[in-house]
Structures are given as C-alpha cells and as structure tokens.
Amino acid sequence: MSPGKFPDPAFVRSIRRNFVSIWSDYLRDNFVSTAHVAVTFGVDESTARGWWGAVTGPSGFAVAIAMTIHPEDILRRLPPARRWGGRLRAGCSRRWGRASAA
C-alpha cells in the first residue's frame, strides 16, 4: 500500500485529543439542553450531560446520527484532512486556527 492511504499520525492524535471538546461544542451550538440531546440521540440524560460538559465522548452511532442531522456543521469542526487523498471534505475550525469554509 502506498503511504498516501494512511492518515498522518499527528492528524489522528489531534482528532483524538480534541474530539470530546469538538463534540461538546457541537451539542451546545445545535441543541437547547441535555434533555434535547438525550432524546435526539437515544441516550440517558447522564450520558448527555457527560457529552455536554466535555467529560465523555460519543460512540460511533451518535456521530453517525449527528452526521445525518448536521453534516456540514460536523465537517466544519474538523481539521482539514491530510494524507487521505482529501476524502474527508472537512473545512477548518477555529480549534485549528483558521476560519471555517463556508
């Protein structure tokens, strides 16, 4: 396999390090309360509070739901894709020091 098929390790670490905060910011910007989050994602309110407060992160099912509800918003919050041939059409986020792509 060519090296271009694998993500840059620094990119992966950056996503892992920042994702709980990214998720919390997404929830706070798009939902009115932890109860709203719990109903939308089918989780208990304790889980919703953990996400809301950036204490815990979601499982894949919740990210998939978010991608169906707000795909552009989710992608805007991620750093630009690197070494994946641009397959992630992510815009830029303030977290990575650049303005969002509109």
C-alpha positions as CSV (number, residue, x, y, z in Angstrom):
1,M,0.0,0.0,0.0
2,S,1.1,3.5,-0.7
3,P,1.9,5.8,2.2
4,G,-0.8,8.2,1.0
5,K,-3.5,5.7,2.0
6,F,-2.8,6.1,5.7
7,P,-3.6,9.2,7.8
8,D,-0.8,11.3,9.2
9,P,-0.3,10.2,12.9
10,A,-0.2,13.8,14.1
11,F,-3.6,14.4,12.5
12,V,-5.0,11.3,14.2
13,R,-3.6,12.4,17.6
14,S,-5.1,15.8,17.1
15,I,-8.6,14.5,16.4
16,R,-8.3,12.1,19.4
17,R,-7.1,14.8,21.7
18,N,-9.7,17.4,20.7
19,F,-12.8,15.3,19.9
20,V,-14.6,15.5,23.2
21,S,-14.4,19.3,23.1
22,I,-15.5,19.3,19.5
23,W,-18.5,17.2,20.3
24,S,-19.4,19.3,23.3
25,D,-19.2,22.5,21.2
26,Y,-21.3,20.9,18.5
27,L,-24.0,19.9,21.0
28,R,-24.1,23.3,22.7
29,D,-24.4,25.1,19.4
30,N,-27.2,22.8,18.0
31,F,-29.3,21.7,20.9
32,V,-31.1,23.6,23.7
33,S,-30.4,21.2,26.6
34,T,-29.1,17.9,27.8
35,A,-32.7,16.6,27.6
36,H,-32.9,17.6,24.0
37,V,-29.6,15.8,23.3
38,A,-30.8,12.6,25.2
39,V,-34.0,12.4,23.2
40,T,-32.3,13.1,19.8
41,F,-29.5,10.5,20.3
42,G,-31.5,8.0,22.3
43,V,-29.2,8.1,25.4
44,D,-29.9,8.7,29.0
45,E,-29.6,12.1,30.5
46,S,-26.4,11.2,32.4
47,T,-24.7,10.4,29.1
48,A,-26.0,13.6,27.5
49,R,-24.6,15.6,30.5
50,G,-21.2,13.9,30.1
51,W,-21.1,14.9,26.4
52,W,-22.4,18.4,27.1
53,G,-19.8,19.0,29.7
54,A,-16.9,17.6,27.6
55,V,-16.4,14.9,30.2
56,T,-17.0,11.9,27.8
57,G,-17.2,11.5,24.1
58,P,-19.8,9.7,21.9
59,S,-19.8,6.3,20.4
60,G,-19.9,5.9,16.6
61,F,-23.7,5.6,16.5
62,A,-24.1,9.1,17.9
63,V,-21.6,10.6,15.4
64,A,-23.5,8.9,12.6
65,I,-26.7,10.4,13.8
66,A,-25.1,13.8,14.0
67,M,-23.7,13.4,10.5
68,T,-27.3,12.8,9.2
69,I,-28.7,15.8,11.1
70,H,-25.9,18.4,10.6
71,P,-23.3,17.0,8.2
72,E,-21.8,20.4,7.2
73,D,-21.5,21.6,10.8
74,I,-19.7,18.4,11.9
75,L,-17.3,18.6,9.0
76,R,-16.6,22.3,9.6
77,R,-15.5,21.5,13.1
78,L,-12.8,19.0,12.0
79,P,-9.3,19.9,10.8
80,P,-8.5,19.7,7.1
81,A,-7.9,16.1,6.0
82,R,-4.3,15.1,5.5
83,R,-2.9,12.2,3.5
84,W,-6.2,10.6,2.9
85,G,-6.4,11.9,-0.6
86,G,-8.9,14.6,0.6
87,R,-11.6,12.0,1.1
88,L,-12.7,13.9,4.2
89,R,-14.2,17.1,2.9
90,A,-13.7,18.8,6.3
91,G,-13.5,22.5,6.4
92,C,-11.4,24.3,9.0
93,S,-12.3,25.0,12.6
94,R,-11.3,27.8,15.0
95,R,-9.7,25.0,17.0
96,W,-7.0,24.6,14.3
97,G,-6.6,28.4,13.9
98,R,-8.4,29.0,10.6
99,A,-11.7,30.4,9.6
100,S,-14.4,28.0,8.6
101,A,-15.0,27.2,5.0
102,A,-18.5,28.4,4.0
